[in-house]
Amino acid sequence: MCKGLAALPHSCLERAKEIKIKLGILLQKPDSAVDLVIPYNEKPEKPVKTQKPAPEEALQWRDSLDKLLQNNYGLASFKSFLKSEFSEENLEFWMACENFKKTKSPAEMAEKAKRIYEEFIKTEAPKEVNIDHFTKDVTLKNLVEPSLSSFDVAQKRVYALMEKDSLPRFVRSEFYQELIK
C-alpha cells in the first residue's frame, strides 16, 4: 500500500518539484503566446510620452546601463526588447526595488516588500529572478524588519546580471540598432 509523498525524503520531493517545473515549461504550447503572458500590473501600461533620443545619446547606452535606465525612452525600449525575449523579470524586479525605495509608510513598505519577495525572490515565484541562495537568504533576513535597503543586495546582483547579459544582447538587437541610425 502506498504511504504517499510524506514517506519520500525531502531531497526527492525538491528534485521532483524542479522536474515538474521544467516539464511544465516544455509542455507549454509555443503557438499560444497568450498563455505565456503574465500581467505585471492590473492597470494597463501607459505609453511613454518622450521623444526619441538623438543617436549620440543612444550610443552612450552601450557602455552604461545607468544611462539607459535613467532615460525614459531607453528604459521603454529595453523593456520592450526584454519582453520580446520573455526575460523581463530582472528589469521588472529592478524597477520594483526602485519604486520600493520611494515608500514612506512602514505599513506600505511591509506590504510592498512582501509582494516583491513573493513575486521575484521566493523559490518558484511567478517571476523568479536568478540570484544565488546566499542573496535570497540575506534578502529574507532583511525582510524581518523591512527598510528601504532590504532589497539592495539582490538588486545589485540583478543589476550586474543585466549589465553583463541583457545589455549586450540589447545593444546587438534591432531595437537598439534602429535608435542609433
C-alpha positions in Angstrom: 0.0 0.0 0.0 1.3 3.5 -0.9 2.4 5.7 2.0 2.1 8.9 -0.1 4.5 11.7 -0.6 5.3 12.1 3.1 7.3 8.9 3.1 9.7 10.3 0.5 12.9 12.0 1.6 12.9 15.9 1.4 15.6 15.9 -1.3 13.5 13.7 -3.6 10.5 16.0 -3.2 12.6 19.0 -4.1 14.0 17.3 -7.1 10.5 16.3 -8.2 9.4 19.9 -7.9 12.3 21.0 -10.1 11.4 18.4 -12.7 7.7 19.3 -12.6 8.6 23.0 -13.3 10.9 22.0 -16.2 8.3 19.7 -17.7 5.7 22.4 -17.4 7.8 24.8 -19.3 8.5 22.2 -22.1 4.8 21.3 -22.4 3.6 24.9 -23.0 2.3 25.4 -26.4 4.5 27.9 -28.2 1.7 28.9 -30.7 -0.4 30.3 -27.9 1.5 33.3 -26.7 -1.5 34.4 -24.6 -0.8 31.5 -22.2 2.7 32.8 -21.6 1.8 36.4 -20.7 1.6 37.1 -17.0 0.4 40.6 -16.4 2.6 42.6 -14.0 0.2 45.4 -13.2 -3.6 45.4 -13.1 -3.5 48.9 -14.7 -2.6 48.9 -18.4 0.7 50.5 -19.1 0.6 54.0 -20.5 2.9 54.5 -23.4 6.0 56.6 -22.6 5.5 60.1 -24.0 9.1 61.1 -24.6 10.9 61.9 -27.8 13.2 59.5 -29.5 16.8 60.3 -28.3 19.4 61.6 -30.6 21.7 58.8 -31.9 24.6 60.3 -29.9 22.6 59.9 -26.7 21.5 56.3 -27.5 25.2 55.4 -28.3 26.1 56.2 -24.7 23.8 53.4 -23.5 26.2 50.8 -25.0 28.6 51.5 -22.1 26.3 52.5 -19.3 23.2 50.6 -18.1 22.7 53.5 -15.7 22.3 56.0 -18.6 19.9 53.6 -20.3 17.7 53.1 -17.2 17.6 56.9 -16.5 16.3 57.7 -19.9 12.5 57.1 -20.3 12.7 56.2 -23.9 15.8 54.0 -23.3 14.0 52.2 -20.4 10.9 51.6 -22.5 13.0 50.3 -25.4 15.0 48.0 -23.2 11.8 46.7 -21.5 10.2 46.0 -24.9 13.3 44.1 -26.0 13.4 42.0 -22.9 9.6 41.2 -23.2 10.3 40.1 -26.8 12.8 37.6 -25.3 10.5 36.6 -22.4 13.2 37.8 -20.0 11.8 41.0 -18.5 11.7 39.7 -14.8 15.1 41.2 -13.9 14.2 44.6 -15.2 10.8 44.4 -13.5 12.4 43.4 -10.2 14.9 46.3 -10.5 12.1 48.7 -11.2 10.0 47.3 -8.3 13.0 47.9 -6.0 13.4 51.5 -7.2 9.7 52.1 -6.5 10.1 50.4 -3.1 12.8 52.8 -2.1 10.4 55.7 -2.5 8.0 54.2 0.0 7.4 56.4 3.1 4.9 54.5 5.2 6.2 51.5 7.3 2.9 49.6 6.7 3.1 50.2 2.9 6.7 49.3 3.0 6.0 45.9 4.6 3.2 45.2 2.1 5.4 46.1 -0.9 8.3 44.1 0.5 6.1 41.0 0.8 4.8 41.5 -2.7 8.2 41.9 -4.2 9.6 38.9 -2.3 6.7 36.6 -3.4 6.8 37.8 -7.0 10.5 37.8 -7.6 12.7 36.3 -4.9 10.8 33.3 -3.4 11.7 29.9 -4.8 9.2 29.1 -7.6 8.0 32.7 -7.6 6.0 33.7 -10.8 8.8 35.9 -12.0 11.7 34.5 -10.0 15.0 36.3 -10.7 18.2 34.3 -11.0 20.1 35.0 -7.8 22.1 32.7 -5.5 20.8 31.2 -2.3 23.1 33.4 -0.2 21.5 36.5 -1.7 18.0 35.0 -1.2 18.8 34.3 2.5 20.2 37.8 3.1 17.1 39.3 1.5 14.7 37.2 3.5 16.5 38.2 6.8 16.3 41.8 5.7 12.6 41.5 5.4 12.1 40.6 9.1 12.1 44.3 9.6 11.8 45.9 6.2 13.8 49.0 5.4 14.5 51.0 2.3 17.7 48.9 1.8 16.0 45.5 2.3 16.5 44.5 -1.4 19.8 46.3 -2.0 22.0 43.1 -2.2 19.5 41.3 -4.5 19.0 44.4 -6.6 22.8 44.8 -7.1 23.1 41.2 -8.2 20.3 41.6 -10.7 21.7 44.8 -12.0 25.1 43.1 -12.6 23.3 40.3 -14.5 21.5 42.9 -16.7 24.8 44.7 -17.3 26.7 41.5 -18.2 24.0 39.7 -20.1 20.9 41.7 -21.1 22.6 45.0 -22.1 25.0 43.4 -24.6 22.1 41.5 -26.2 20.0 44.7 -26.3 22.9 46.6 -28.0 23.1 43.9 -30.7 19.3 43.9 -31.2 17.3 45.6 -33.9 15.6 47.6 -31.2 18.9 49.4 -30.4 20.2 49.5 -34.0 17.2 51.5 -35.1 17.8 54.0 -32.3 21.4 54.8 -33.3 20.6 55.3 -37.1 
